[in-house]
Amino acid sequence: MTEHPLTEQQVAFFRQNGFVQLDNVLTPDELEALRRAADEVLSQRYDTHIETSAANPEYQKVFVQKVNLWRVHEGIRQYSLNARLAEIARRLIGAQRVRLWHDQLLTKMPGDSKPSPWHQDRPYWPMIGYDQLSCWMALDDVDENNGCMQFIPGSHLWGELEPINLVTPQDIFALVPDKEVRSPYVARLKAGSCTFHHALTFHYAGANHTDRPRRAMVTIYMADGTLYNGKPHVVTDGAGLQAGELLAGDLFPVLAEGA
Ligand SMILES: O=C(O)CCC(=O)C(=O)O
């Protein structure tokens, strides 16, 4: 991947707002390779550690979710383990080193599509510490009509709330009655552009009203030093981790390191 400059202003924007949009991050060739890989994994069946939405048709209306694809598909591995996106993540979160938590392909299918309700990511993850962020890469042009991401500026500073049920969601805004909720930032993106969002940022994506899938490749990074809290999760189940242990080793590779 070619270098993508990240300015101090963009870092400051992320720290203040909990997200940042970066345009034209992938070259046309990189985008094409990632789309090809995504379509291959979409057409394949994997076990339930990867096909996390497959058992629930209502969940699949929100998105078809395939997790940890870097472990099973070479094309996705090339993308998810690349150091350049990880270095952007490292600088945004301000860590000495970042590891991959997991990747996921999120596809909003056309037809009977539902919004991804307002939620934070971090309540789903079995971790101690809050230095995590996601890169949401558009594989298709996205806007409000097919489920682009939306973010509430500053909401990453409101702490960890209860996990939102993605199929029958609670109203997350009712959980922060004392906060002044700013208007959402609507992240309309060209394919090959992305957003980064903090693990505590409130975010949402509308339903897909078009007749084509909306494909997004998400890579999630955590600061080195993040600890496992012992709770069940599809990514850590069966890994033999004890509560309080470092999320480290080959399952969570270091992808970027500061000087
Ligand atoms: O792509 C979507 O519809 C939602 C994505 C999301 O919630 C995330 O990447 O954390």
PDBQT file of the ligand as one rigid body, heavy atoms in Angstrom, charges set to zero:
ROOT
HETATM    1  O1  LIG A 301     -21.327  -1.269   8.842  1.00  0.00    +0.000 OA
HETATM    2  C1  LIG A 301     -22.273  -1.145   9.621  1.00  0.00    +0.000 C 
HETATM    3  O2  LIG A 301     -23.430  -1.212   9.253  1.00  0.00    +0.000 OA
HETATM    4  C2  LIG A 301     -22.010  -0.899  11.071  1.00  0.00    +0.000 C 
HETATM    5  C3  LIG A 301     -20.540  -0.954  11.379  1.00  0.00    +0.000 C 
HETATM    6  C4  LIG A 301     -20.182  -0.895  12.814  1.00  0.00    +0.000 C 
HETATM    7  O3  LIG A 301     -20.993  -0.825  13.679  1.00  0.00    +0.000 OA
HETATM    8  C5  LIG A 301     -18.746  -0.907  13.146  1.00  0.00    +0.000 C 
HETATM    9  O4  LIG A 301     -17.888  -1.021  12.267  1.00  0.00    +0.000 OA
HETATM   10  O5  LIG A 301     -18.437  -0.792  14.340  1.00  0.00    +0.000 OA
ENDROOT
TORSDOF 0
